């Protein structure tokens, strides 16, 4: 992040159902969130969306057994 700010990370399945949402105040620079399979409780293709004051970015990930 270019500077410290509030951000929201939303993880959804392919049908758009929200699997996990994390919001908080994050520091400037590199931030990392680690999630395990038990926290998501799904497998397959998921989309994660990061929302900040600078905009929104969406990417795809695959969770496998």
C-alpha positions as a Markdown table, in Angstrom:
| # | Residue | x | y | z |
|---|---|---|---|---|
| 1 | Unk | 0.0 | 0.0 | 0.0 |
| 2 | Unk | 1.3 | 3.5 | -0.8 |
| 3 | Unk | 0.4 | 4.6 | 2.8 |
| 4 | Unk | -1.3 | 3.2 | 5.9 |
| 5 | Unk | -5.1 | 2.9 | 5.4 |
| 6 | Unk | -8.2 | 0.8 | 5.8 |
| 7 | Unk | -8.6 | -2.1 | 3.3 |
| 8 | Unk | -11.0 | -4.9 | 2.8 |
| 9 | Unk | -10.2 | -8.3 | 1.3 |
| 10 | Unk | -13.2 | -10.3 | 0.1 |
| 11 | Unk | -12.9 | -14.0 | -1.1 |
| 12 | Unk | -15.8 | -15.3 | -3.1 |
| 13 | Unk | -16.5 | -18.6 | -4.9 |
| 14 | Unk | -17.3 | -18.8 | -8.6 |
| 15 | Unk | -21.1 | -18.2 | -8.0 |
| 16 | Unk | -20.3 | -15.0 | -6.1 |
| 17 | Unk | -21.0 | -16.3 | -2.6 |
| 18 | Unk | -18.6 | -14.6 | -0.1 |
| 19 | Unk | -16.5 | -17.2 | 1.6 |
| 20 | Unk | -14.3 | -14.9 | 3.8 |
| 21 | Unk | -14.1 | -11.2 | 4.4 |
| 22 | Unk | -11.2 | -9.5 | 6.2 |
| 23 | Unk | -11.3 | -5.7 | 7.0 |
| 24 | Unk | -8.7 | -3.7 | 8.9 |
| 25 | Unk | -6.2 | -1.0 | 9.1 |
| 26 | Unk | -3.0 | -2.0 | 7.3 |
| 27 | Unk | 0.5 | -0.5 | 7.3 |
| 28 | Unk | 2.2 | 1.2 | 4.4 |
| 29 | Unk | 4.1 | -1.2 | 2.1 |
| 30 | Unk | 3.9 | -4.9 | 1.8 |
| 31 | Unk | 1.1 | -6.7 | 3.8 |
| 32 | Unk | 0.4 | -10.4 | 3.9 |
| 33 | Unk | -2.6 | -12.4 | 5.0 |
| 34 | Unk | -2.2 | -16.2 | 5.3 |
| 35 | Unk | -5.3 | -18.4 | 5.2 |
| 36 | Unk | -5.5 | -22.1 | 5.6 |
| 37 | Unk | -7.9 | -24.5 | 3.9 |
| 38 | Unk | -9.9 | -24.9 | 7.1 |
| 39 | Unk | -10.6 | -21.2 | 7.2 |
| 40 | Unk | -12.0 | -21.2 | 3.7 |
| 41 | Unk | -13.7 | -24.6 | 3.9 |
| 42 | Unk | -14.0 | -24.8 | 0.0 |
| 43 | Unk | -11.9 | -26.0 | -2.9 |
| 44 | Unk | -11.8 | -25.0 | -6.5 |
| 45 | Unk | -11.7 | -21.6 | -8.2 |
| 46 | Unk | -12.0 | -18.6 | -5.9 |
| 47 | Unk | -11.8 | -14.9 | -6.5 |
| 48 | Unk | -10.2 | -12.4 | -4.1 |
| 49 | Unk | -10.9 | -8.7 | -4.2 |
| 50 | Unk | -8.8 | -6.0 | -2.5 |
| 51 | Unk | -10.7 | -2.7 | -1.9 |
| 52 | Unk | -8.7 | 0.4 | -0.8 |
| 53 | Unk | -9.1 | 4.1 | -1.3 |
| 54 | Unk | -6.9 | 3.7 | -4.4 |
| 55 | Unk | -9.3 | 1.4 | -6.1 |
| 56 | Unk | -10.3 | -2.3 | -6.3 |
| 57 | Unk | -8.3 | -5.2 | -7.7 |
| 58 | Unk | -9.6 | -8.7 | -8.3 |
| 59 | Unk | -7.6 | -11.8 | -8.9 |
| 60 | Unk | -8.3 | -15.5 | -9.2 |
| 61 | Unk | -6.9 | -18.4 | -7.1 |
| 62 | Unk | -7.3 | -22.1 | -7.0 |
| 63 | Unk | -7.6 | -24.1 | -3.8 |
| 64 | Unk | -6.8 | -27.8 | -4.2 |
| 65 | Unk | -7.1 | -30.8 | -1.9 |
